[in-house]
Amino acid sequence: MVVDEISPGEPEDIARRLEARFESLYDGPPEGSSVAPGRVNLIGEHVDYNNGRCLPMALPHATYAALATRRDDRVRISSLQQESPWSGTVERLGPGHVTGWASYVAGVIWALQEQGLDVPGLDILVDSRVPVGAGLSSSAALECSVAVGVCALVGIELSDTVRRDLATACVRAETEVAGAPTGGMDQTISLLGREAQVLLLDCRDWSTEHVPWALATERLTLLVIDTRAAHTLVDGGYASRRADCEEAARILGVESLREVSDPDTALGQLRDERLVRRTRHVLSEMARVEQAVDELRSRDFAALGSTFDASHASLRDDFEVSCAELDVAVATSRGHGALGARMTGGGFGGSAIALVPEDQVGAICEAVAEAFADRGWPGPGFLIAEPSAGARRVNLSR
């Protein structure tokens, strides 16, 4: 069975090739390149917009942006993954002016302007190693790579405060210009990620804590399975789940489901069975995040695997955001030696993760690929997830 392994590539090589393509496309060299990672969420699904805590990591798979300033007010945006470039002016980048993939880039420039940044005309070319539609936040990687690149061009240093401001700008770009709902987790981890650490993010006050990642010492690997089942956040499924949570909070008289102190009592106050299921998932998932952090710190990976399993069951049965491909990926991984597995991301397609002994990675990949082939589904892709650094400039050795 042929297994599709998705490589993140070598950052310097990718940036060097991108800069060469930029010079060919725009008849001049870029002033620099930047990179921002995609992310995988270990646990804490659909809790960000409920003010809960989640546990994402930045991936080695990233989006790269080459940029140069212009002497006029034009903005030109191109991608190695998209056939249609976009061009306009810096004055017309906000809501209602740009559609399609370029809205994520134009929206970042607009949001930075809204924060008071004087952004000149720009030429931008992007290249991504984050699988699109996989639930690994290719959109946030795109936004954050451009945001960091713009800051470099105008001479702004990337302090922690600036990184948090950039995350806010990127959220506005995605929600207000691209029109896709986002809770802010993706942009935050893309900007604040660190090597060998995952990020415990509190979405109520946006405080963060880095938690050590020690799987390699136990000869374990976090395997990401891109099911290639189309994943999108603009088709209504995500928005309806968010609306259900907001309605449940209103009925319970709390600002968000994070404020619920007695889950059993709260669930008993809800009369609509759908709202009961949605709320039960959010409250139990918040508790699982705390469990997962404790399990990581104590290196109890068998328990962490069980926590993953419980999360998937809750997302499948109570929040109803799984799909056949995700369920097969999870069940097949578990059946071939994974300590635990779950869908990750917003759901309705996208990716699953599995906690896998190093010596069983190949066998599990083959088993999942074979299970998909038996059902006539497109072959899945496989990534190895290792916590990586957040968005940054790429310093090329010339």
Contacts in CASP RR format, 6 or more apart in sequence:
PFRMAT RR
TARGET T0000
AUTHOR 0000-0000-0000
METHOD contacts of the structure
MODEL  1
MVVDEISPGEPEDIARRLEARFESLYDGPPEGSSVAPGRVNLIGEHVDYN
NGRCLPMALPHATYAALATRRDDRVRISSLQQESPWSGTVERLGPGHVTG
WASYVAGVIWALQEQGLDVPGLDILVDSRVPVGAGLSSSAALECSVAVGV
CALVGIELSDTVRRDLATACVRAETEVAGAPTGGMDQTISLLGREAQVLL
LDCRDWSTEHVPWALATERLTLLVIDTRAAHTLVDGGYASRRADCEEAAR
ILGVESLREVSDPDTALGQLRDERLVRRTRHVLSEMARVEQAVDELRSRD
FAALGSTFDASHASLRDDFEVSCAELDVAVATSRGHGALGARMTGGGFGG
SAIALVPEDQVGAICEAVAEAFADRGWPGPGFLIAEPSAGARRVNLSR
1 366 0 8 1.000
1 369 0 8 1.000
1 370 0 8 1.000
1 373 0 8 1.000
2 369 0 8 1.000
3 362 0 8 1.000
3 365 0 8 1.000
3 366 0 8 1.000
3 369 0 8 1.000
3 381 0 8 1.000
3 382 0 8 1.000
4 369 0 8 1.000
4 379 0 8 1.000
4 380 0 8 1.000
4 381 0 8 1.000
4 382 0 8 1.000
5 365 0 8 1.000
5 381 0 8 1.000
5 382 0 8 1.000
5 383 0 8 1.000
6 61 0 8 1.000
6 129 0 8 1.000
6 131 0 8 1.000
6 226 0 8 1.000
6 381 0 8 1.000
6 382 0 8 1.000
6 383 0 8 1.000
7 129 0 8 1.000
8 59 0 8 1.000
8 60 0 8 1.000
8 61 0 8 1.000
8 62 0 8 1.000
8 129 0 8 1.000
8 383 0 8 1.000
9 60 0 8 1.000
9 129 0 8 1.000
11 35 0 8 1.000
11 62 0 8 1.000
11 64 0 8 1.000
11 394 0 8 1.000
12 394 0 8 1.000
12 396 0 8 1.000
12 397 0 8 1.000
14 64 0 8 1.000
14 127 0 8 1.000
14 129 0 8 1.000
15 33 0 8 1.000
15 35 0 8 1.000
15 64 0 8 1.000
15 66 0 8 1.000
15 394 0 8 1.000
15 396 0 8 1.000
16 396 0 8 1.000
17 127 0 8 1.000
18 33 0 8 1.000
18 64 0 8 1.000
18 66 0 8 1.000
18 80 0 8 1.000
18 125 0 8 1.000
18 126 0 8 1.000
18 127 0 8 1.000
19 29 0 8 1.000
19 30 0 8 1.000
19 32 0 8 1.000
19 33 0 8 1.000
19 66 0 8 1.000
19 396 0 8 1.000
21 66 0 8 1.000
21 80 0 8 1.000
21 125 0 8 1.000
21 127 0 8 1.000
22 28 0 8 1.000
22 29 0 8 1.000
22 30 0 8 1.000
22 66 0 8 1.000
22 68 0 8 1.000
22 123 0 8 1.000
22 125 0 8 1.000
23 29 0 8 1.000
23 30 0 8 1.000
25 78 0 8 1.000
25 125 0 8 1.000
26 68 0 8 1.000
26 76 0 8 1.000
26 123 0 8 1.000
26 125 0 8 1.000
28 68 0 8 1.000
29 68 0 8 1.000
30 66 0 8 1.000
30 67 0 8 1.000
30 68 0 8 1.000
30 123 0 8 1.000
30 125 0 8 1.000
31 67 0 8 1.000
31 68 0 8 1.000
31 69 0 8 1.000
31 152 0 8 1.000
31 153 0 8 1.000
32 66 0 8 1.000
32 67 0 8 1.000
32 68 0 8 1.000
32 149 0 8 1.000
32 152 0 8 1.000
32 153 0 8 1.000
32 393 0 8 1.000
32 394 0 8 1.000
33 64 0 8 1.000
33 65 0 8 1.000
33 66 0 8 1.000
33 67 0 8 1.000
33 149 0 8 1.000
33 393 0 8 1.000
33 394 0 8 1.000
33 396 0 8 1.000
34 64 0 8 1.000
34 65 0 8 1.000
34 67 0 8 1.000
34 145 0 8 1.000
34 146 0 8 1.000
34 148 0 8 1.000
34 149 0 8 1.000
34 152 0 8 1.000
34 391 0 8 1.000
34 392 0 8 1.000
34 393 0 8 1.000
34 394 0 8 1.000
35 62 0 8 1.000
35 63 0 8 1.000
35 64 0 8 1.000
35 65 0 8 1.000
35 145 0 8 1.000
35 148 0 8 1.000
35 391 0 8 1.000
35 392 0 8 1.000
35 393 0 8 1.000
35 394 0 8 1.000
36 62 0 8 1.000
36 63 0 8 1.000
36 65 0 8 1.000
36 140 0 8 1.000
36 141 0 8 1.000
36 142 0 8 1.000
36 143 0 8 1.000
36 144 0 8 1.000
36 145 0 8 1.000
36 147 0 8 1.000
36 148 0 8 1.000
36 190 0 8 1.000
36 191 0 8 1.000
36 390 0 8 1.000
36 391 0 8 1.000
36 392 0 8 1.000
37 58 0 8 1.000
37 59 0 8 1.000
37 60 0 8 1.000
37 61 0 8 1.000
37 62 0 8 1.000
37 130 0 8 1.000
37 141 0 8 1.000
37 189 0 8 1.000
37 190 0 8 1.000
37 193 0 8 1.000
37 388 0 8 1.000
37 389 0 8 1.000
37 390 0 8 1.000
37 391 0 8 1.000
38 58 0 8 1.000
38 59 0 8 1.000
38 61 0 8 1.000
38 62 0 8 1.000
38 63 0 8 1.000
38 130 0 8 1.000
38 136 0 8 1.000
38 137 0 8 1.000
38 138 0 8 1.000
38 140 0 8 1.000
38 141 0 8 1.000
38 186 0 8 1.000
38 189 0 8 1.000
38 190 0 8 1.000
39 56 0 8 1.000
39 57 0 8 1.000
39 58 0 8 1.000
39 59 0 8 1.000
39 136 0 8 1.000
39 137 0 8 1.000
39 140 0 8 1.000
39 141 0 8 1.000
39 185 0 8 1.000
39 186 0 8 1.000
39 189 0 8 1.000
39 190 0 8 1.000
40 56 0 8 1.000
40 57 0 8 1.000
40 59 0 8 1.000
40 136 0 8 1.000
40 222 0 8 1.000
40 224 0 8 1.000
40 344 0 8 1.000
40 345 0 8 1.000
40 351 0 8 1.000
40 353 0 8 1.000
40 385 0 8 1.000
41 54 0 8 1.000
41 55 0 8 1.000
41 56 0 8 1.000
41 57 0 8 1.000
41 185 0 8 1.000
41 344 0 8 1.000
41 345 0 8 1.000
42 55 0 8 1.000
42 56 0 8 1.000
42 57 0 8 1.000
42 198 0 8 1.000
42 222 0 8 1.000
42 292 0 8 1.000
42 344 0 8 1.000
42 353 0 8 1.000
43 54 0 8 1.000
43 55 0 8 1.000
43 285 0 8 1.000
43 288 0 8 1.000
43 289 0 8 1.000
43 292 0 8 1.000
43 307 0 8 1.000
43 308 0 8 1.000
43 311 0 8 1.000
43 342 0 8 1.000
44 52 0 8 1.000
44 53 0 8 1.000
44 54 0 8 1.000
44 55 0 8 1.000
44 285 0 8 1.000
44 286 0 8 1.000
44 288 0 8 1.000
44 289 0 8 1.000
44 311 0 8 1.000
45 54 0 8 1.000
45 285 0 8 1.000
45 311 0 8 1.000
45 315 0 8 1.000
45 319 0 8 1.000
45 321 0 8 1.000
45 343 0 8 1.000
45 344 0 8 1.000
45 345 0 8 1.000
45 346 0 8 1.000
45 347 0 8 1.000
46 241 0 8 1.000
46 242 0 8 1.000
46 245 0 8 1.000
46 281 0 8 1.000
46 282 0 8 1.000
46 285 0 8 1.000
46 315 0 8 1.000
46 319 0 8 1.000
46 321 0 8 1.000
46 346 0 8 1.000
47 53 0 8 1.000
47 54 0 8 1.000
47 203 0 8 1.000
47 258 0 8 1.000
47 282 0 8 1.000
47 285 0 8 1.000
47 286 0 8 1.000
47 289 0 8 1.000
48 54 0 8 1.000
48 183 0 8 1.000
48 184 0 8 1.000
48 185 0 8 1.000
48 201 0 8 1.000
48 203 0 8 1.000
49 181 0 8 1.000
49 183 0 8 1.000
49 203 0 8 1.000
49 242 0 8 1.000
49 245 0 8 1.000
50 203 0 8 1.000
50 245 0 8 1.000
50 249 0 8 1.000
50 256 0 8 1.000
50 257 0 8 1.000
50 258 0 8 1.000
50 282 0 8 1.000
50 286 0 8 1.000
51 203 0 8 1.000
51 204 0 8 1.000
51 255 0 8 1.000
51 256 0 8 1.000
51 257 0 8 1.000
51 258 0 8 1.000
51 259 0 8 1.000
52 202 0 8 1.000
52 203 0 8 1.000
52 204 0 8 1.000
52 256 0 8 1.000
52 257 0 8 1.000
52 258 0 8 1.000
52 286 0 8 1.000
52 289 0 8 1.000
53 200 0 8 1.000
53 201 0 8 1.000
53 202 0 8 1.000
53 203 0 8 1.000
53 286 0 8 1.000
53 289 0 8 1.000
53 290 0 8 1.000
54 185 0 8 1.000
54 200 0 8 1.000
54 201 0 8 1.000
54 203 0 8 1.000
54 289 0 8 1.000
55 198 0 8 1.000
55 199 0 8 1.000
55 200 0 8 1.000
55 201 0 8 1.000
55 211 0 8 1.000
55 289 0 8 1.000
55 292 0 8 1.000
55 293 0 8 1.000
56 185 0 8 1.000
56 186 0 8 1.000
56 188 0 8 1.000
56 189 0 8 1.000
56 198 0 8 1.000
56 199 0 8 1.000
56 201 0 8 1.000
57 189 0 8 1.000
57 193 0 8 1.000
57 197 0 8 1.000
57 198 0 8 1.000
57 199 0 8 1.000
57 213 0 8 1.000
57 385 0 8 1.000
57 387 0 8 1.000
57 388 0 8 1.000
58 189 0 8 1.000
58 190 0 8 1.000
58 193 0 8 1.000
58 194 0 8 1.000
58 199 0 8 1.000
58 387 0 8 1.000
58 388 0 8 1.000
58 389 0 8 1.000
58 390 0 8 1.000
59 130 0 8 1.000
59 136 0 8 1.000
59 224 0 8 1.000
59 383 0 8 1.000
59 385 0 8 1.000
59 386 0 8 1.000
59 388 0 8 1.000
60 386 0 8 1.000
60 388 0 8 1.000
61 129 0 8 1.000
61 130 0 8 1.000
61 131 0 8 1.000
61 136 0 8 1.000
61 383 0 8 1.000
62 128 0 8 1.000
62 129 0 8 1.000
62 130 0 8 1.000
62 141 0 8 1.000
62 145 0 8 1.000
62 388 0 8 1.000
63 126 0 8 1.000
63 127 0 8 1.000
63 128 0 8 1.000
63 129 0 8 1.000
63 130 0 8 1.000
63 138 0 8 1.000
63 141 0 8 1.000
63 142 0 8 1.000
63 144 0 8 1.000
63 145 0 8 1.000
64 126 0 8 1.000
64 127 0 8 1.000
64 128 0 8 1.000
64 129 0 8 1.000
64 145 0 8 1.000
64 394 0 8 1.000
65 124 0 8 1.000
65 125 0 8 1.000
65 126 0 8 1.000
65 142 0 8 1.000
65 145 0 8 1.000
65 146 0 8 1.000
65 148 0 8 1.000
65 149 0 8 1.000
66 124 0 8 1.000
66 125 0 8 1.000
66 126 0 8 1.000
67 122 0 8 1.000
67 123 0 8 1.000
67 124 0 8 1.000
67 125 0 8 1.000
67 146 0 8 1.000
67 149 0 8 1.000
67 150 0 8 1.000
67 152 0 8 1.000
67 153 0 8 1.000
68 122 0 8 1.000
68 123 0 8 1.000
68 153 0 8 1.000
69 120 0 8 1.000
69 121 0 8 1.000
69 122 0 8 1.000
69 153 0 8 1.000
70 120 0 8 1.000
70 121 0 8 1.000
70 122 0 8 1.000
70 123 0 8 1.000
72 121 0 8 1.000
73 89 0 8 1.000
73 90 0 8 1.000
73 91 0 8 1.000
73 120 0 8 1.000
73 121 0 8 1.000
74 87 0 8 1.000
74 88 0 8 1.000
74 89 0 8 1.000
74 90 0 8 1.000
74 121 0 8 1.000
75 87 0 8 1.000
75 88 0 8 1.000
75 89 0 8 1.000
75 90 0 8 1.000
75 93 0 8 1.000
75 106 0 8 1.000
75 109 0 8 1.000
75 121 0 8 1.000
75 122 0 8 1.000
75 124 0 8 1.000
76 85 0 8 1.000
76 86 0 8 1.000
76 87 0 8 1.000
76 88 0 8 1.000
76 122 0 8 1.000
76 123 0 8 1.000
76 124 0 8 1.000
77 85 0 8 1.000
77 86 0 8 1.000
77 87 0 8 1.000
77 102 0 8 1.000
77 105 0 8 1.000
77 106 0 8 1.000
77 124 0 8 1.000
77 126 0 8 1.000
78 85 0 8 1.000
78 86 0 8 1.000
78 124 0 8 1.000
78 125 0 8 1.000
78 126 0 8 1.000
79 85 0 8 1.000
79 101 0 8 1.000
79 125 0 8 1.000
79 126 0 8 1.000
79 127 0 8 1.000
79 128 0 8 1.000
80 125 0 8 1.000
80 126 0 8 1.000
80 127 0 8 1.000
80 128 0 8 1.000
81 126 0 8 1.000
81 127 0 8 1.000
81 128 0 8 1.000
81 132 0 8 1.000
82 101 0 8 1.000
82 102 0 8 1.000
85 102 0 8 1.000
86 98 0 8 1.000
86 102 0 8 1.000
86 105 0 8 1.000
86 106 0 8 1.000
90 109 0 8 1.000
90 113 0 8 1.000
90 119 0 8 1.000
90 120 0 8 1.000
90 121 0 8 1.000
90 122 0 8 1.000
92 98 0 8 1.000
93 106 0 8 1.000
93 107 0 8 1.000
93 109 0 8 1.000
93 110 0 8 1.000
93 113 0 8 1.000
93 177 0 8 1.000
94 106 0 8 1.000
94 107 0 8 1.000
94 110 0 8 1.000
94 176 0 8 1.000
94 177 0 8 1.000
95 176 0 8 1.000
95 177 0 8 1.000
96 177 0 8 1.000
97 106 0 8 1.000
98 106 0 8 1.000
98 107 0 8 1.000
98 177 0 8 1.000
100 178 0 8 1.000
103 173 0 8 1.000
103 177 0 8 1.000
103 178 0 8 1.000
103 179 0 8 1.000
104 139 0 8 1.000
104 142 0 8 1.000
104 143 0 8 1.000
104 173 0 8 1.000
104 174 0 8 1.000
104 177 0 8 1.000
104 178 0 8 1.000
105 124 0 8 1.000
105 126 0 8 1.000
105 142 0 8 1.000
105 143 0 8 1.000
105 146 0 8 1.000
106 173 0 8 1.000
106 177 0 8 1.000
107 143 0 8 1.000
107 172 0 8 1.000
107 173 0 8 1.000
107 176 0 8 1.000
107 177 0 8 1.000
107 178 0 8 1.000
108 143 0 8 1.000
108 146 0 8 1.000
108 147 0 8 1.000
108 150 0 8 1.000
108 169 0 8 1.000
108 170 0 8 1.000
108 173 0 8 1.000
109 119 0 8 1.000
109 122 0 8 1.000
109 146 0 8 1.000
109 150 0 8 1.000
110 173 0 8 1.000
110 177 0 8 1.000
111 168 0 8 1.000
111 169 0 8 1.000
111 170 0 8 1.000
111 172 0 8 1.000
111 173 0 8 1.000
111 176 0 8 1.000
111 177 0 8 1.000
112 119 0 8 1.000
112 147 0 8 1.000
112 150 0 8 1.000
112 166 0 8 1.000
112 169 0 8 1.000
113 119 0 8 1.000
114 169 0 8 1.000
114 172 0 8 1.000
115 165 0 8 1.000
115 168 0 8 1.000
115 169 0 8 1.000
117 150 0 8 1.000
117 154 0 8 1.000
117 156 0 8 1.000
118 154 0 8 1.000
119 150 0 8 1.000
119 154 0 8 1.000
120 153 0 8 1.000
120 154 0 8 1.000
122 150 0 8 1.000
122 153 0 8 1.000
124 146 0 8 1.000
126 142 0 8 1.000
126 145 0 8 1.000
126 146 0 8 1.000
128 138 0 8 1.000
128 141 0 8 1.000
128 142 0 8 1.000
130 136 0 8 1.000
130 137 0 8 1.000
130 138 0 8 1.000
130 141 0 8 1.000
131 138 0 8 1.000
131 226 0 8 1.000
131 381 0 8 1.000
131 383 0 8 1.000
132 138 0 8 1.000
133 230 0 8 1.000
133 231 0 8 1.000
133 232 0 8 1.000
133 350 0 8 1.000
134 226 0 8 1.000
134 227 0 8 1.000
134 228 0 8 1.000
134 231 0 8 1.000
134 350 0 8 1.000
134 351 0 8 1.000
135 231 0 8 1.000
135 344 0 8 1.000
135 345 0 8 1.000
135 346 0 8 1.000
135 347 0 8 1.000
135 349 0 8 1.000
135 350 0 8 1.000
135 351 0 8 1.000
136 224 0 8 1.000
136 226 0 8 1.000
136 345 0 8 1.000
136 350 0 8 1.000
136 351 0 8 1.000
136 383 0 8 1.000
137 186 0 8 1.000
137 189 0 8 1.000
137 190 0 8 1.000
139 174 0 8 1.000
139 178 0 8 1.000
139 180 0 8 1.000
139 182 0 8 1.000
139 186 0 8 1.000
140 170 0 8 1.000
140 174 0 8 1.000
140 182 0 8 1.000
140 186 0 8 1.000
140 187 0 8 1.000
140 190 0 8 1.000
141 190 0 8 1.000
143 170 0 8 1.000
143 173 0 8 1.000
143 174 0 8 1.000
143 187 0 8 1.000
143 190 0 8 1.000
144 166 0 8 1.000
144 167 0 8 1.000
144 170 0 8 1.000
144 187 0 8 1.000
144 190 0 8 1.000
144 191 0 8 1.000
144 391 0 8 1.000
145 391 0 8 1.000
147 166 0 8 1.000
147 169 0 8 1.000
147 170 0 8 1.000
147 191 0 8 1.000
147 391 0 8 1.000
148 158 0 8 1.000
148 166 0 8 1.000
148 191 0 8 1.000
148 391 0 8 1.000
148 392 0 8 1.000
148 393 0 8 1.000
149 393 0 8 1.000
151 157 0 8 1.000
151 158 0 8 1.000
151 162 0 8 1.000
151 166 0 8 1.000
152 393 0 8 1.000
156 162 0 8 1.000
158 391 0 8 1.000
158 392 0 8 1.000
160 192 0 8 1.000
163 191 0 8 1.000
163 192 0 8 1.000
163 391 0 8 1.000
164 188 0 8 1.000
164 191 0 8 1.000
164 192 0 8 1.000
164 206 0 8 1.000
166 187 0 8 1.000
166 191 0 8 1.000
166 391 0 8 1.000
167 184 0 8 1.000
167 187 0 8 1.000
167 188 0 8 1.000
167 190 0 8 1.000
167 191 0 8 1.000
167 192 0 8 1.000
170 187 0 8 1.000
170 190 0 8 1.000
170 191 0 8 1.000
171 182 0 8 1.000
171 183 0 8 1.000
171 184 0 8 1.000
171 187 0 8 1.000
174 180 0 8 1.000
174 182 0 8 1.000
174 187 0 8 1.000
175 181 0 8 1.000
175 182 0 8 1.000
179 234 0 8 1.000
180 233 0 8 1.000
180 234 0 8 1.000
181 233 0 8 1.000
181 234 0 8 1.000
181 238 0 8 1.000
181 239 0 8 1.000
181 242 0 8 1.000
182 233 0 8 1.000
183 203 0 8 1.000
184 203 0 8 1.000
185 201 0 8 1.000
185 203 0 8 1.000
188 199 0 8 1.000
188 201 0 8 1.000
188 206 0 8 1.000
188 208 0 8 1.000
189 199 0 8 1.000
189 201 0 8 1.000
189 390 0 8 1.000
190 390 0 8 1.000
190 391 0 8 1.000
191 390 0 8 1.000
191 391 0 8 1.000
192 199 0 8 1.000
192 208 0 8 1.000
192 390 0 8 1.000
193 199 0 8 1.000
193 210 0 8 1.000
193 387 0 8 1.000
193 388 0 8 1.000
193 389 0 8 1.000
193 390 0 8 1.000
194 210 0 8 1.000
194 387 0 8 1.000
194 389 0 8 1.000
194 390 0 8 1.000
195 387 0 8 1.000
195 388 0 8 1.000
195 389 0 8 1.000
196 212 0 8 1.000
196 213 0 8 1.000
196 387 0 8 1.000
197 210 0 8 1.000
197 211 0 8 1.000
197 212 0 8 1.000
197 213 0 8 1.000
197 387 0 8 1.000
198 210 0 8 1.000
198 211 0 8 1.000
198 213 0 8 1.000
198 296 0 8 1.000
198 387 0 8 1.000
199 208 0 8 1.000
199 209 0 8 1.000
199 210 0 8 1.000
199 211 0 8 1.000
200 208 0 8 1.000
200 209 0 8 1.000
200 210 0 8 1.000
200 211 0 8 1.000
200 289 0 8 1.000
200 293 0 8 1.000
201 207 0 8 1.000
201 208 0 8 1.000
202 208 0 8 1.000
204 256 0 8 1.000
204 258 0 8 1.000
211 293 0 8 1.000
211 296 0 8 1.000
211 297 0 8 1.000
212 296 0 8 1.000
212 297 0 8 1.000
213 296 0 8 1.000
213 387 0 8 1.000
214 296 0 8 1.000
214 299 0 8 1.000
215 221 0 8 1.000
215 222 0 8 1.000
215 301 0 8 1.000
215 355 0 8 1.000
217 299 0 8 1.000
218 299 0 8 1.000
218 301 0 8 1.000
219 357 0 8 1.000
219 358 0 8 1.000
219 359 0 8 1.000
220 301 0 8 1.000
220 339 0 8 1.000
220 355 0 8 1.000
220 356 0 8 1.000
220 357 0 8 1.000
220 358 0 8 1.000
221 355 0 8 1.000
221 356 0 8 1.000
221 357 0 8 1.000
221 358 0 8 1.000
221 361 0 8 1.000
221 384 0 8 1.000
222 353 0 8 1.000
222 354 0 8 1.000
222 355 0 8 1.000
222 356 0 8 1.000
222 384 0 8 1.000
222 385 0 8 1.000
222 386 0 8 1.000
223 333 0 8 1.000
223 338 0 8 1.000
223 353 0 8 1.000
223 354 0 8 1.000
223 355 0 8 1.000
223 356 0 8 1.000
223 361 0 8 1.000
223 364 0 8 1.000
223 365 0 8 1.000
223 382 0 8 1.000
223 383 0 8 1.000
223 384 0 8 1.000
223 385 0 8 1.000
224 344 0 8 1.000
224 351 0 8 1.000
224 352 0 8 1.000
224 353 0 8 1.000
224 382 0 8 1.000
224 383 0 8 1.000
224 384 0 8 1.000
224 385 0 8 1.000
225 329 0 8 1.000
225 333 0 8 1.000
225 351 0 8 1.000
225 352 0 8 1.000
225 353 0 8 1.000
225 354 0 8 1.000
225 368 0 8 1.000
225 380 0 8 1.000
225 381 0 8 1.000
225 382 0 8 1.000
226 350 0 8 1.000
226 351 0 8 1.000
226 380 0 8 1.000
226 381 0 8 1.000
226 382 0 8 1.000
226 383 0 8 1.000
227 323 0 8 1.000
227 325 0 8 1.000
227 326 0 8 1.000
227 329 0 8 1.000
227 349 0 8 1.000
227 350 0 8 1.000
227 351 0 8 1.000
227 352 0 8 1.000
227 372 0 8 1.000
227 377 0 8 1.000
227 380 0 8 1.000
228 325 0 8 1.000
228 350 0 8 1.000
228 377 0 8 1.000
228 378 0 8 1.000
228 379 0 8 1.000
228 380 0 8 1.000
228 381 0 8 1.000
229 323 0 8 1.000
229 324 0 8 1.000
229 325 0 8 1.000
229 326 0 8 1.000
229 349 0 8 1.000
229 350 0 8 1.000
229 377 0 8 1.000
230 349 0 8 1.000
230 350 0 8 1.000
231 346 0 8 1.000
231 347 0 8 1.000
231 348 0 8 1.000
231 349 0 8 1.000
231 350 0 8 1.000
231 351 0 8 1.000
232 348 0 8 1.000
233 346 0 8 1.000
235 348 0 8 1.000
237 321 0 8 1.000
237 348 0 8 1.000
238 346 0 8 1.000
238 348 0 8 1.000
241 278 0 8 1.000
241 319 0 8 1.000
241 321 0 8 1.000
244 274 0 8 1.000
244 275 0 8 1.000
244 278 0 8 1.000
245 256 0 8 1.000
245 257 0 8 1.000
245 278 0 8 1.000
245 279 0 8 1.000
245 282 0 8 1.000
247 275 0 8 1.000
248 257 0 8 1.000
248 270 0 8 1.000
248 275 0 8 1.000
248 278 0 8 1.000
248 279 0 8 1.000
249 255 0 8 1.000
249 256 0 8 1.000
249 257 0 8 1.000
249 259 0 8 1.000
251 269 0 8 1.000
251 270 0 8 1.000
251 275 0 8 1.000
252 260 0 8 1.000
252 266 0 8 1.000
252 269 0 8 1.000
252 270 0 8 1.000
254 260 0 8 1.000
257 279 0 8 1.000
257 282 0 8 1.000
257 283 0 8 1.000
257 286 0 8 1.000
258 286 0 8 1.000
260 266 0 8 1.000
260 279 0 8 1.000
260 283 0 8 1.000
263 280 0 8 1.000
263 283 0 8 1.000
263 284 0 8 1.000
266 279 0 8 1.000
266 283 0 8 1.000
267 276 0 8 1.000
267 279 0 8 1.000
267 280 0 8 1.000
267 283 0 8 1.000
268 276 0 8 1.000
270 276 0 8 1.000
270 279 0 8 1.000
277 317 0 8 1.000
277 318 0 8 1.000
277 319 0 8 1.000
277 320 0 8 1.000
278 318 0 8 1.000
278 319 0 8 1.000
280 314 0 8 1.000
280 318 0 8 1.000
281 314 0 8 1.000
281 315 0 8 1.000
281 318 0 8 1.000
281 319 0 8 1.000
282 319 0 8 1.000
284 310 0 8 1.000
284 314 0 8 1.000
284 318 0 8 1.000
285 311 0 8 1.000
285 314 0 8 1.000
285 315 0 8 1.000
288 307 0 8 1.000
288 310 0 8 1.000
288 311 0 8 1.000
288 314 0 8 1.000
291 303 0 8 1.000
291 307 0 8 1.000
292 304 0 8 1.000
292 307 0 8 1.000
294 300 0 8 1.000
295 301 0 8 1.000
295 303 0 8 1.000
295 304 0 8 1.000
295 307 0 8 1.000
296 304 0 8 1.000
301 339 0 8 1.000
301 355 0 8 1.000
302 339 0 8 1.000
304 339 0 8 1.000
304 340 0 8 1.000
304 355 0 8 1.000
305 338 0 8 1.000
305 339 0 8 1.000
305 340 0 8 1.000
305 341 0 8 1.000
305 355 0 8 1.000
306 340 0 8 1.000
308 339 0 8 1.000
308 340 0 8 1.000
308 341 0 8 1.000
308 342 0 8 1.000
308 353 0 8 1.000
308 354 0 8 1.000
308 355 0 8 1.000
309 334 0 8 1.000
309 340 0 8 1.000
309 341 0 8 1.000
309 342 0 8 1.000
311 342 0 8 1.000
312 322 0 8 1.000
312 330 0 8 1.000
312 341 0 8 1.000
312 342 0 8 1.000
312 343 0 8 1.000
312 352 0 8 1.000
315 321 0 8 1.000
315 322 0 8 1.000
315 342 0 8 1.000
315 343 0 8 1.000
315 347 0 8 1.000
316 322 0 8 1.000
316 326 0 8 1.000
316 327 0 8 1.000
316 343 0 8 1.000
321 343 0 8 1.000
321 346 0 8 1.000
321 347 0 8 1.000
321 348 0 8 1.000
322 343 0 8 1.000
322 347 0 8 1.000
322 349 0 8 1.000
323 347 0 8 1.000
323 348 0 8 1.000
323 349 0 8 1.000
324 375 0 8 1.000
325 349 0 8 1.000
325 350 0 8 1.000
325 372 0 8 1.000
325 377 0 8 1.000
325 380 0 8 1.000
326 343 0 8 1.000
326 347 0 8 1.000
326 349 0 8 1.000
326 350 0 8 1.000
326 352 0 8 1.000
328 368 0 8 1.000
328 371 0 8 1.000
328 372 0 8 1.000
328 375 0 8 1.000
329 341 0 8 1.000
329 343 0 8 1.000
329 352 0 8 1.000
329 354 0 8 1.000
329 368 0 8 1.000
329 371 0 8 1.000
329 380 0 8 1.000
330 341 0 8 1.000
330 342 0 8 1.000
330 343 0 8 1.000
330 352 0 8 1.000
330 354 0 8 1.000
332 364 0 8 1.000
332 367 0 8 1.000
332 368 0 8 1.000
332 371 0 8 1.000
333 340 0 8 1.000
333 341 0 8 1.000
333 352 0 8 1.000
333 354 0 8 1.000
333 356 0 8 1.000
333 364 0 8 1.000
333 367 0 8 1.000
333 368 0 8 1.000
334 340 0 8 1.000
334 341 0 8 1.000
334 354 0 8 1.000
335 367 0 8 1.000
336 360 0 8 1.000
336 363 0 8 1.000
336 364 0 8 1.000
336 367 0 8 1.000
337 356 0 8 1.000
337 357 0 8 1.000
337 360 0 8 1.000
337 364 0 8 1.000
338 354 0 8 1.000
338 355 0 8 1.000
338 356 0 8 1.000
338 360 0 8 1.000
338 364 0 8 1.000
339 355 0 8 1.000
339 356 0 8 1.000
339 357 0 8 1.000
340 354 0 8 1.000
340 355 0 8 1.000
341 352 0 8 1.000
341 353 0 8 1.000
341 354 0 8 1.000
341 355 0 8 1.000
342 352 0 8 1.000
342 353 0 8 1.000
343 349 0 8 1.000
343 350 0 8 1.000
343 351 0 8 1.000
343 352 0 8 1.000
344 351 0 8 1.000
344 352 0 8 1.000
344 353 0 8 1.000
345 351 0 8 1.000
353 385 0 8 1.000
354 364 0 8 1.000
356 364 0 8 1.000
361 384 0 8 1.000
365 382 0 8 1.000
368 380 0 8 1.000
368 382 0 8 1.000
369 379 0 8 1.000
369 380 0 8 1.000
372 378 0 8 1.000
372 379 0 8 1.000
372 380 0 8 1.000
373 379 0 8 1.000
END
